Each structure stands twice: as structure tokens, then as C-alpha cells.
Amino acid sequence: MTKINQKTMDAISVYMDDDKREKVHFELAPCTPEAFIRRYLELDPGFKNVLKSEFDIDF
């Protein structure tokens, strides 16, 4: 799995649905970016396509 730094996570978060992102934040924060994205993908599985196409990240 790709390690995601805070700068990359900040860029990724711009592409996320606000309500889903806030839900995950409420459930998990503080947590690692990888844990955050794993949970977010449970709510929005299609977001894998954004991660791959925009950031070359496979989950």
C-alpha cells in the first residue's frame, strides 16, 4: 500500500464528497491517512477511480 503524506491527503480531500468525508472524520479522527481512505472507500467505492487516475494510488 502507498504511504500517503499530509500534503497528498489534503489534495485528495478536495475530490471527496463533503458529507462522506465529514462522516469518516467524525468516526475515525485522529487516524492515519490510509485508514481514513480505507473507510471512505467503504462509503464511496467508486472513489478508487479518482485515486488511481488523479494520484496514481491503488487501494
PQR file with spaces between the fields and no chain letter, atoms N, CA, C, O and H, PARSE charges and radii, in Angstrom:
ATOM       1  N    MET     1       0.834   -1.181    0.000 -0.4000 1.5000
ATOM       2  CA   MET     1       0.000    0.000    0.000 -0.0000 2.0000
ATOM       3  C    MET     1       0.881    1.247    0.000  0.5500 1.7000
ATOM       4  O    MET     1       1.937    1.273    0.632 -0.5500 1.4000
ATOM       5  N    THR     2       0.449    2.243   -0.693 -0.4000 1.5000
ATOM       6  CA   THR     2       1.159    3.508   -0.792 -0.0000 2.0000
ATOM       7  C    THR     2       1.013    4.293    0.512  0.5500 1.7000
ATOM       8  O    THR     2      -0.091    4.426    1.040 -0.5500 1.4000
ATOM       9  H    THR     2      -0.409    2.221   -1.206  0.4000 1.0000
ATOM      10  N    LYS     3       2.129    4.812    1.029 -0.4000 1.5000
ATOM      11  CA   LYS     3       2.065    5.723    2.161 -0.0000 2.0000
ATOM      12  C    LYS     3       1.639    7.082    1.643  0.5500 1.7000
ATOM      13  O    LYS     3       2.151    7.563    0.633 -0.5500 1.4000
ATOM      14  H    LYS     3       3.026    4.704    0.600  0.4000 1.0000
ATOM      15  N    ILE     4       0.707    7.691    2.335 -0.4000 1.5000
ATOM      16  CA   ILE     4       0.158    8.974    1.907 -0.0000 2.0000
ATOM      17  C    ILE     4       0.537   10.026    2.939  0.5500 1.7000
ATOM      18  O    ILE     4       0.220    9.895    4.121 -0.5500 1.4000
ATOM      19  H    ILE     4       0.291    7.300    3.155  0.4000 1.0000
ATOM      20  N    ASN     5       1.222   11.074    2.480 -0.4000 1.5000
ATOM      21  CA   ASN     5       1.595   12.144    3.405 -0.0000 2.0000
ATOM      22  C    ASN     5       0.454   13.163    3.502  0.5500 1.7000
ATOM      23  O    ASN     5      -0.530   13.090    2.766 -0.5500 1.4000
ATOM      24  H    ASN     5       1.480   11.181    1.519  0.4000 1.0000
ATOM      25  N    GLN     6       0.611   14.105    4.422 -0.4000 1.5000
ATOM      26  CA   GLN     6      -0.471   15.064    4.674 -0.0000 2.0000
ATOM      27  C    GLN     6      -0.732   15.962    3.472  0.5500 1.7000
ATOM      28  O    GLN     6      -1.880   16.317    3.208 -0.5500 1.4000
ATOM      29  H    GLN     6       1.410   14.164    5.020  0.4000 1.0000
ATOM      30  N    LYS     7       0.304   16.331    2.748 -0.4000 1.5000
ATOM      31  CA   LYS     7       0.117   17.188    1.564 -0.0000 2.0000
ATOM      32  C    LYS     7      -0.734   16.468    0.519  0.5500 1.7000
ATOM      33  O    LYS     7      -1.640   17.062   -0.065 -0.5500 1.4000
ATOM      34  H    LYS     7       1.237   16.043    2.962  0.4000 1.0000
ATOM      35  N    THR     8      -0.442   15.195    0.286 -0.4000 1.5000
ATOM      36  CA   THR     8      -1.238   14.417   -0.668 -0.0000 2.0000
ATOM      37  C    THR     8      -2.661   14.227   -0.160  0.5500 1.7000
ATOM      38  O    THR     8      -3.615   14.318   -0.931 -0.5500 1.4000
ATOM      39  H    THR     8       0.294   14.713    0.761  0.4000 1.0000
ATOM      40  N    MET     9      -2.804   13.963    1.135 -0.4000 1.5000
ATOM      41  CA   MET     9      -4.138   13.786    1.711 -0.0000 2.0000
ATOM      42  C    MET     9      -4.966   15.055    1.562  0.5500 1.7000
ATOM      43  O    MET     9      -6.162   14.989    1.278 -0.5500 1.4000
ATOM      44  H    MET     9      -2.029   13.890    1.762  0.4000 1.0000
ATOM      45  N    ASP    10      -4.341   16.198    1.750 -0.4000 1.5000
ATOM      46  CA   ASP    10      -5.051   17.473    1.571 -0.0000 2.0000
ATOM      47  C    ASP    10      -5.556   17.613    0.137  0.5500 1.7000
ATOM      48  O    ASP    10      -6.674   18.075   -0.092 -0.5500 1.4000
ATOM      49  H    ASP    10      -3.369   16.252    1.981  0.4000 1.0000
ATOM      50  N    ALA    11      -4.727   17.211   -0.826 -0.4000 1.5000
ATOM      51  CA   ALA    11      -5.144   17.272   -2.233 -0.0000 2.0000
ATOM      52  C    ALA    11      -6.265   16.282   -2.524  0.5500 1.7000
ATOM      53  O    ALA    11      -7.212   16.607   -3.239 -0.5500 1.4000
ATOM      54  H    ALA    11      -3.819   16.835   -0.640  0.4000 1.0000
ATOM      55  N    ILE    12      -6.163   15.085   -1.977 -0.4000 1.5000
ATOM      56  CA   ILE    12      -7.197   14.058   -2.186 -0.0000 2.0000
ATOM      57  C    ILE    12      -8.526   14.518   -1.609  0.5500 1.7000
ATOM      58  O    ILE    12      -9.576   14.297   -2.213 -0.5500 1.4000
ATOM      59  H    ILE    12      -5.393   14.821   -1.396  0.4000 1.0000
ATOM      60  N    SER    13      -8.489   15.154   -0.451 -0.4000 1.5000
ATOM      61  CA   SER    13      -9.734   15.531    0.233 -0.0000 2.0000
ATOM      62  C    SER    13     -10.586   16.498   -0.588  0.5500 1.7000
ATOM      63  O    SER    13     -11.805   16.542   -0.422 -0.5500 1.4000
ATOM      64  H    SER    13      -7.636   15.333    0.040  0.4000 1.0000
ATOM      65  N    VAL    14      -9.956   17.267   -1.466 -0.4000 1.5000
ATOM      66  CA   VAL    14     -10.697   18.197   -2.325 -0.0000 2.0000
ATOM      67  C    VAL    14     -11.659   17.443   -3.243  0.5500 1.7000
ATOM      68  O    VAL    14     -12.712   17.970   -3.602 -0.5500 1.4000
ATOM      69  H    VAL    14      -8.966   17.231   -1.601  0.4000 1.0000
ATOM      70  N    TYR    15     -11.306   16.224   -3.620 -0.4000 1.5000
ATOM      71  CA   TYR    15     -12.117   15.416   -4.529 -0.0000 2.0000
ATOM      72  C    TYR    15     -13.220   14.639   -3.808  0.5500 1.7000
ATOM      73  O    TYR    15     -14.109   14.088   -4.457 -0.5500 1.4000
ATOM      74  H    TYR    15     -10.451   15.797   -3.328  0.4000 1.0000
ATOM      75  N    MET    16     -13.173   14.590   -2.481 -0.4000 1.5000
ATOM      76  CA   MET    16     -14.128   13.787   -1.717 -0.0000 2.0000
ATOM      77  C    MET    16     -15.459   14.495   -1.539  0.5500 1.7000
ATOM      78  O    MET    16     -15.534   15.724   -1.521 -0.5500 1.4000
ATOM      79  H    MET    16     -12.451   15.038   -1.954  0.4000 1.0000
ATOM      80  N    ASP    17     -16.499   13.700   -1.408 -0.4000 1.5000
ATOM      81  CA   ASP    17     -17.819   14.210   -1.058 -0.0000 2.0000
ATOM      82  C    ASP    17     -17.748   14.767    0.372  0.5500 1.7000
ATOM      83  O    ASP    17     -17.278   14.085    1.282 -0.5500 1.4000
ATOM      84  H    ASP    17     -16.438   12.702   -1.423  0.4000 1.0000
ATOM      85  N    ASP    18     -18.213   15.996    0.563 -0.4000 1.5000
ATOM      86  CA   ASP    18     -18.096   16.654    1.867 -0.0000 2.0000
ATOM      87  C    ASP    18     -18.771   15.871    2.982  0.5500 1.7000
ATOM      88  O    ASP    18     -18.190   15.695    4.052 -0.5500 1.4000
ATOM      89  H    ASP    18     -18.595   16.550   -0.177  0.4000 1.0000
ATOM      90  N    ASP    19     -19.985   15.401    2.746 -0.4000 1.5000
ATOM      91  CA   ASP    19     -20.725   14.698    3.790 -0.0000 2.0000
ATOM      92  C    ASP    19     -20.044   13.385    4.179  0.5500 1.7000
ATOM      93  O    ASP    19     -19.948   13.056    5.362 -0.5500 1.4000
ATOM      94  H    ASP    19     -20.457   15.544    1.876  0.4000 1.0000
ATOM      95  N    LYS    20     -19.576   12.646    3.188 -0.4000 1.5000
ATOM      96  CA   LYS    20     -18.896   11.380    3.479 -0.0000 2.0000
ATOM      97  C    LYS    20     -17.568   11.629    4.172  0.5500 1.7000
ATOM      98  O    LYS    20     -17.211   10.908    5.104 -0.5500 1.4000
ATOM      99  H    LYS    20     -19.654   12.913    2.227  0.4000 1.0000
ATOM     100  N    ARG    21     -16.837   12.633    3.733 -0.4000 1.5000
ATOM     101  CA   ARG    21     -15.554   12.975    4.358 -0.0000 2.0000
ATOM     102  C    ARG    21     -15.752   13.358    5.821  0.5500 1.7000
ATOM     103  O    ARG    21     -14.990   12.929    6.687 -0.5500 1.4000
ATOM     104  H    ARG    21     -17.127   13.219    2.976  0.4000 1.0000
ATOM     105  N    GLU    22     -16.773   14.163    6.096 -0.4000 1.5000
ATOM     106  CA   GLU    22     -17.050   14.574    7.471 -0.0000 2.0000
ATOM     107  C    GLU    22     -17.485   13.383    8.332  0.5500 1.7000
ATOM     108  O    GLU    22     -17.117   13.296    9.503 -0.5500 1.4000
ATOM     109  H    GLU    22     -17.392   14.512    5.392  0.4000 1.0000
ATOM     110  N    LYS    23     -18.262   12.476    7.756 -0.4000 1.5000
ATOM     111  CA   LYS    23     -18.686   11.277    8.480 -0.0000 2.0000
ATOM     112  C    LYS    23     -17.472   10.458    8.913  0.5500 1.7000
ATOM     113  O    LYS    23     -17.379   10.037   10.065 -0.5500 1.4000
ATOM     114  H    LYS    23     -18.561   12.547    6.804  0.4000 1.0000
ATOM     115  N    VAL    24     -16.543   10.236    7.981 -0.4000 1.5000
ATOM     116  CA   VAL    24     -15.339    9.468    8.291 -0.0000 2.0000
ATOM     117  C    VAL    24     -14.499   10.213    9.333  0.5500 1.7000
ATOM     118  O    VAL    24     -13.975    9.598   10.261 -0.5500 1.4000
ATOM     119  H    VAL    24     -16.619   10.578    7.044  0.4000 1.0000
ATOM     120  N    HIS    25     -14.373   11.500    9.187 -0.4000 1.5000
ATOM     121  CA   HIS    25     -13.608   12.290   10.152 -0.0000 2.0000
ATOM     122  C    HIS    25     -14.204   12.135   11.549  0.5500 1.7000
ATOM     123  O    HIS    25     -13.472   11.937   12.518 -0.5500 1.4000
ATOM     124  H    HIS    25     -14.799   12.000    8.433  0.4000 1.0000
ATOM     125  N    PHE    26     -15.520   12.223   11.654 -0.4000 1.5000
ATOM     126  CA   PHE    26     -16.198   12.087   12.938 -0.0000 2.0000
ATOM     127  C    PHE    26     -15.982   10.697   13.536  0.5500 1.7000
ATOM     128  O    PHE    26     -15.790   10.557   14.744 -0.5500 1.4000
ATOM     129  H    PHE    26     -16.115   12.384   10.866  0.4000 1.0000
ATOM     130  N    GLU    27     -16.013    9.669   12.680 -0.4000 1.5000
ATOM     131  CA   GLU    27     -15.861    8.289   13.141 -0.0000 2.0000
ATOM     132  C    GLU    27     -14.427    7.967   13.568  0.5500 1.7000
ATOM     133  O    GLU    27     -14.229    7.291   14.578 -0.5500 1.4000
ATOM     134  H    GLU    27     -16.169    9.782   11.699  0.4000 1.0000
ATOM     135  N    LEU    28     -13.424    8.435   12.820 -0.4000 1.5000
ATOM     136  CA   LEU    28     -12.064    7.920   12.980 -0.0000 2.0000
ATOM     137  C    LEU    28     -11.008    8.890   13.497  0.5500 1.7000
ATOM     138  O    LEU    28     -10.028    8.456   14.103 -0.5500 1.4000
ATOM     139  H    LEU    28     -13.584    8.984   11.999  0.4000 1.0000
ATOM     140  N    ALA    29     -11.177   10.150   13.280 -0.4000 1.5000
ATOM     141  CA   ALA    29     -10.092   11.083   13.609 -0.0000 2.0000
ATOM     142  C    ALA    29      -9.773   11.057   15.098  0.5500 1.7000
ATOM     143  O    ALA    29     -10.686   11.028   15.922 -0.5500 1.4000
ATOM     144  H    ALA    29     -11.973   10.502   12.788  0.4000 1.0000
ATOM     145  N    PRO    30      -8.502   11.068   15.452 -0.5600 1.5000
ATOM     146  CA   PRO    30      -7.334   11.061   14.569  0.2800 2.0000
ATOM     147  C    PRO    30      -7.009    9.643   14.094  0.5500 1.7000
ATOM     148  O    PRO    30      -7.207    8.664   14.813 -0.5500 1.4000
ATOM     149  N    CYS    31      -6.511    9.568   12.878 -0.4000 1.5000
ATOM     150  CA   CYS    31      -6.121    8.283   12.292 -0.0000 2.0000
ATOM     151  C    CYS    31      -5.121    8.543   11.170  0.5500 1.7000
ATOM     152  O    CYS    31      -4.847    9.690   10.814 -0.5500 1.4000
ATOM     153  H    CYS    31      -6.350   10.363   12.294  0.4000 1.0000
ATOM     154  N    THR    32      -4.587    7.464   10.625 -0.4000 1.5000
ATOM     155  CA   THR    32      -3.654    7.615    9.506 -0.0000 2.0000
ATOM     156  C    THR    32      -4.436    7.951    8.242  0.5500 1.7000
ATOM     157  O    THR    32      -5.619    7.625    8.139 -0.5500 1.4000
ATOM     158  H    THR    32      -4.810    6.533   10.913  0.4000 1.0000
ATOM     159  N    PRO    33      -3.785    8.599    7.282 -0.5600 1.5000
ATOM     160  CA   PRO    33      -4.457    8.846    6.006  0.2800 2.0000
ATOM     161  C    PRO    33      -4.947    7.545    5.345  0.5500 1.7000
ATOM     162  O    PRO    33      -6.018    7.520    4.738 -0.5500 1.4000
ATOM     163  N    GLU    34      -4.164    6.478    5.467 -0.4000 1.5000
ATOM     164  CA   GLU    34      -4.542    5.210    4.846 -0.0000 2.0000
ATOM     165  C    GLU    34      -5.820    4.652    5.474  0.5500 1.7000
ATOM     166  O    GLU    34      -6.693    4.152    4.766 -0.5500 1.4000
ATOM     167  H    GLU    34      -3.295    6.498    5.960  0.4000 1.0000
ATOM     168  N    ALA    35      -5.930    4.738    6.800 -0.4000 1.5000
ATOM     169  CA   ALA    35      -7.139    4.265    7.480 -0.0000 2.0000
ATOM     170  C    ALA    35      -8.338    5.122    7.081  0.5500 1.7000
ATOM     171  O    ALA    35      -9.442    4.614    6.882 -0.5500 1.4000
ATOM     172  H    ALA    35      -5.220    5.144    7.376  0.4000 1.0000
ATOM     173  N    PHE    36      -8.106    6.415    6.969 -0.4000 1.5000
ATOM     174  CA   PHE    36      -9.176    7.329    6.570 -0.0000 2.0000
ATOM     175  C    PHE    36      -9.689    6.969    5.178  0.5500 1.7000
ATOM     176  O    PHE    36     -10.897    6.875    4.962 -0.5500 1.4000
ATOM     177  H    PHE    36      -7.209    6.828    7.130  0.4000 1.0000
ATOM     178  N    ILE    37      -8.778    6.770    4.246 -0.4000 1.5000
ATOM     179  CA   ILE    37      -9.176    6.463    2.871 -0.0000 2.0000
ATOM     180  C    ILE    37      -9.854    5.095    2.797  0.5500 1.7000
ATOM     181  O    ILE    37     -10.834    4.934    2.071 -0.5500 1.4000
ATOM     182  H    ILE    37      -7.796    6.846    4.421  0.4000 1.0000
ATOM     183  N    ARG    38      -9.349    4.113    3.534 -0.4000 1.5000
ATOM     184  CA   ARG    38      -9.995    2.798    3.534 -0.0000 2.0000
ATOM     185  C    ARG    38     -11.455    2.914    3.950  0.5500 1.7000
ATOM     186  O    ARG    38     -12.336    2.334    3.315 -0.5500 1.4000
ATOM     187  H    ARG    38      -8.552    4.244    4.124  0.4000 1.0000
ATOM     188  N    ARG    39     -11.708    3.663    5.018 -0.4000 1.5000
ATOM     189  CA   ARG    39     -13.100    3.843    5.478 -0.0000 2.0000
ATOM     190  C    ARG    39     -13.897    4.649    4.459  0.5500 1.7000
ATOM     191  O    ARG    39     -15.049    4.319    4.180 -0.5500 1.4000
ATOM     192  H    ARG    39     -10.993    4.134    5.534  0.4000 1.0000
ATOM     193  N    TYR    40     -13.315    5.680    3.909 -0.4000 1.5000
ATOM     194  CA   TYR    40     -14.018    6.485    2.907 -0.0000 2.0000
ATOM     195  C    TYR    40     -14.425    5.617    1.719  0.5500 1.7000
ATOM     196  O    TYR    40     -15.525    5.771    1.189 -0.5500 1.4000
ATOM     197  H    TYR    40     -12.379    5.949    4.135  0.4000 1.0000
ATOM     198  N    LEU    41     -13.561    4.720    1.303 -0.4000 1.5000
ATOM     199  CA   LEU    41     -13.860    3.841    0.171 -0.0000 2.0000
ATOM     200  C    LEU    41     -14.996    2.871    0.474  0.5500 1.7000
ATOM     201  O    LEU    41     -15.671    2.409   -0.445 -0.5500 1.4000
ATOM     202  H    LEU    41     -12.667    4.595    1.733  0.4000 1.0000
ATOM     203  N    GLU    42     -15.215    2.559    1.739 -0.4000 1.5000
ATOM     204  CA   GLU    42     -16.373    1.744    2.101 -0.0000 2.0000
ATOM     205  C    GLU    42     -17.666    2.496    1.801  0.5500 1.7000
ATOM     206  O    GLU    42     -18.672    1.890    1.431 -0.5500 1.4000
ATOM     207  H    GLU    42     -14.667    2.934    2.486  0.4000 1.0000
ATOM     208  N    LEU    43     -17.634    3.803    1.960 -0.4000 1.5000
ATOM     209  CA   LEU    43     -18.812    4.640    1.698 -0.0000 2.0000
ATOM     210  C    LEU    43     -18.933    5.044    0.232  0.5500 1.7000
ATOM     211  O    LEU    43     -20.033    5.290   -0.262 -0.5500 1.4000
ATOM     212  H    LEU    43     -16.817    4.295    2.260  0.4000 1.0000
ATOM     213  N    ASP    44     -17.816    5.111   -0.449 -0.4000 1.5000
ATOM     214  CA   ASP    44     -17.776    5.560   -1.846 -0.0000 2.0000
ATOM     215  C    ASP    44     -16.767    4.717   -2.633  0.5500 1.7000
ATOM     216  O    ASP    44     -15.677    5.192   -2.954 -0.5500 1.4000
ATOM     217  H    ASP    44     -16.921    4.911   -0.048  0.4000 1.0000
ATOM     218  N    PRO    45     -17.132    3.455   -2.946 -0.5600 1.5000
ATOM     219  CA   PRO    45     -16.190    2.552   -3.624  0.2800 2.0000
ATOM     220  C    PRO    45     -15.666    3.087   -4.956  0.5500 1.7000
ATOM     221  O    PRO    45     -14.535    2.782   -5.336 -0.5500 1.4000
ATOM     222  N    GLY    46     -16.450    3.861   -5.657 -0.4000 1.5000
ATOM     223  CA   GLY    46     -16.033    4.411   -6.939 -0.0000 2.0000
ATOM     224  C    GLY    46     -14.897    5.416   -6.834  0.5500 1.7000
ATOM     225  O    GLY    46     -14.275    5.763   -7.838 -0.5500 1.4000
ATOM     226  H    GLY    46     -17.369    4.109   -5.349  0.4000 1.0000
ATOM     227  N    PHE    47     -14.625    5.882   -5.630 -0.4000 1.5000
ATOM     228  CA   PHE    47     -13.543    6.848   -5.421 -0.0000 2.0000
ATOM     229  C    PHE    47     -12.183    6.240   -5.728  0.5500 1.7000
ATOM     230  O    PHE    47     -11.208    6.968   -5.915 -0.5500 1.4000
ATOM     231  H    PHE    47     -15.130    5.600   -4.813  0.4000 1.0000
ATOM     232  N    LYS    48     -12.105    4.916   -5.782 -0.4000 1.5000
ATOM     233  CA   LYS    48     -10.855    4.250   -6.173 -0.0000 2.0000
ATOM     234  C    LYS    48     -10.399    4.746   -7.535  0.5500 1.7000
ATOM     235  O    LYS    48      -9.201    4.882   -7.782 -0.5500 1.4000
ATOM     236  H    LYS    48     -12.897    4.325   -5.630  0.4000 1.0000
ATOM     237  N    ASN    49     -11.354    5.018   -8.418 -0.4000 1.5000
ATOM     238  CA   ASN    49     -11.022    5.508   -9.756 -0.0000 2.0000
ATOM     239  C    ASN    49     -10.343    6.882   -9.697  0.5500 1.7000
ATOM     240  O    ASN    49      -9.402    7.147  -10.446 -0.5500 1.4000
ATOM     241  H    ASN    49     -12.328    4.908   -8.217  0.4000 1.0000
ATOM     242  N    VAL    50     -10.819    7.739   -8.814 -0.4000 1.5000
ATOM     243  CA   VAL    50     -10.206    9.062   -8.646 -0.0000 2.0000
ATOM     244  C    VAL    50      -8.792    8.923   -8.100  0.5500 1.7000
ATOM     245  O    VAL    50      -7.867    9.582   -8.576 -0.5500 1.4000
ATOM     246  H    VAL    50     -11.582    7.523   -8.206  0.4000 1.0000
ATOM     247  N    LEU    51      -8.628    8.065   -7.104 -0.4000 1.5000
ATOM     248  CA   LEU    51      -7.296    7.864   -6.530 -0.0000 2.0000
ATOM     249  C    LEU    51      -6.309    7.387   -7.583  0.5500 1.7000
ATOM     250  O    LEU    51      -5.164    7.837   -7.617 -0.5500 1.4000
ATOM     251  H    LEU    51      -9.379    7.530   -6.718  0.4000 1.0000
ATOM     252  N    LYS    52      -6.748    6.483   -8.436 -0.4000 1.5000
ATOM     253  CA   LYS    52      -5.869    5.932   -9.467 -0.0000 2.0000
ATOM     254  C    LYS    52      -5.589    6.965  -10.561  0.5500 1.7000
ATOM     255  O    LYS    52      -4.436    7.180  -10.934 -0.5500 1.4000
ATOM     256  H    LYS    52      -7.678    6.117   -8.409  0.4000 1.0000
ATOM     257  N    SER    53      -6.633    7.596  -11.066 -0.4000 1.5000
ATOM     258  CA   SER    53      -6.452    8.494  -12.220 -0.0000 2.0000
ATOM     259  C    SER    53      -5.780    9.818  -11.854  0.5500 1.7000
ATOM     260  O    SER    53      -4.997   10.349  -12.641 -0.5500 1.4000
ATOM     261  H    SER    53      -7.570    7.421  -10.763  0.4000 1.0000
ATOM     262  N    GLU    54      -6.074   10.349  -10.682 -0.4000 1.5000
ATOM     263  CA   GLU    54      -5.544   11.662  -10.309 -0.0000 2.0000
ATOM     264  C    GLU    54      -4.231   11.586   -9.523  0.5500 1.7000
ATOM     265  O    GLU    54      -3.404   12.494   -9.598 -0.5500 1.4000
ATOM     266  H    GLU    54      -6.710    9.918  -10.042  0.4000 1.0000
ATOM     267  N    PHE    55      -4.046   10.483   -8.759 -0.4000 1.5000
ATOM     268  CA   PHE    55      -2.898   10.413   -7.844 -0.0000 2.0000
ATOM     269  C    PHE    55      -2.043    9.170   -8.035  0.5500 1.7000
ATOM     270  O    PHE    55      -1.043    8.994   -7.339 -0.5500 1.4000
ATOM     271  H    PHE    55      -4.718    9.746   -8.698  0.4000 1.0000
ATOM     272  N    ASP    56      -2.421    8.313   -8.960 -0.4000 1.5000
ATOM     273  CA   ASP    56      -1.719    7.067   -9.210 -0.0000 2.0000
ATOM     274  C    ASP    56      -1.573    6.238   -7.926  0.5500 1.7000
ATOM     275  O    ASP    56      -0.514    5.676   -7.648 -0.5500 1.4000
ATOM     276  H    ASP    56      -3.234    8.455   -9.525  0.4000 1.0000
ATOM     277  N    ILE    57      -2.665    6.179   -7.154 -0.4000 1.5000
ATOM     278  CA   ILE    57      -2.711    5.426   -5.908 -0.0000 2.0000
ATOM     279  C    ILE    57      -3.704    4.292   -6.068  0.5500 1.7000
ATOM     280  O    ILE    57      -4.854    4.508   -6.452 -0.5500 1.4000
ATOM     281  H    ILE    57      -3.526    6.635   -7.381  0.4000 1.0000
ATOM     282  N    ASP    58      -3.251    3.075   -5.769 -0.4000 1.5000
ATOM     283  CA   ASP    58      -4.115    1.896   -5.794 -0.0000 2.0000
ATOM     284  C    ASP    58      -4.467    1.488   -4.375  0.5500 1.7000
ATOM     285  O    ASP    58      -3.597    1.362   -3.513 -0.5500 1.4000
ATOM     286  H    ASP    58      -2.317    2.900   -5.456  0.4000 1.0000
ATOM     287  N    PHE    59      -5.748    1.285   -4.149 -0.4000 1.5000
ATOM     288  CA   PHE    59      -6.202    0.778   -2.858 -0.0000 2.0000
ATOM     289  C    PHE    59      -6.925   -0.517   -3.071  0.5500 1.7000
ATOM     290  O    PHE    59      -7.397   -1.125   -2.110 -0.5500 1.4000
ATOM     291  H    PHE    59      -6.455    1.387   -4.849  0.4000 1.0000
